[in-house]
Amino acid sequence: MLVGTWAAADWAIRFYERHGFRLVSPERKTELLRTYWTIPDRQIEASVVLANPPFDGA
């Protein structure tokens, strides 16, 4: 499962991490956001993606 949120939303990131999600790399984040979400480039820059189970990029 993938979850996207604002990079500045520390409380949200901590919540997801407590529930087994892990941040994906910045490079993979951009690829995932462009593949699964329809959002502007500025929002991609200001977002993070977390994965559960942790995403190894393979």
N, C-alpha and C positions, 0 to 999 in steps of 0.2 A: 504494500500500500504506500502510496506517495501522498505527501501533504505539502502544500506550499503556504508560506506565510511571509510577512514583512520581516526583513533582517533586523529591524529595530524593535520587533516585538519579542524582547527577551523573555517575558513571562510565557508567551506561547511556545517558544522554542524549548524552554525548561519543562513545560507541561508535556510536550511530545517526547522529549528525551526521557522523562520519568516513566513513560509508557512504552519504552523500547525503541523509539524512533532514533535515527542517527542522521546527522547532516550529510548530504552528498557533497562531493567536491564542487567548487565553483564552476568548473568547466562542464561537468556532467549536469549541474543544475540548469545551466542555460539550455543545453540540449533537451532536457526533460520538459522544461517550461515551454519551449517552442513546439514540442511534440504534442503535449497533452493539454495545454492551456492556450487560450487566445487572449493574450495580454500585450500591451505596448512594451517596447524596448525599455523605457524608463522604469516600468514596473518590474521587469526582469532584473534590471540592475539592483533594485531595492528589495529583492525577494531572496528567500532561501527555500530549498526543498529538503524535506526529511523523509526517510524511508524506513519501513518496518515490514519485514526484517531488513537489517542494514543492507544497503545496496553496494555491491562490489564492482559494479560497472561491467561485469562480464556478459 
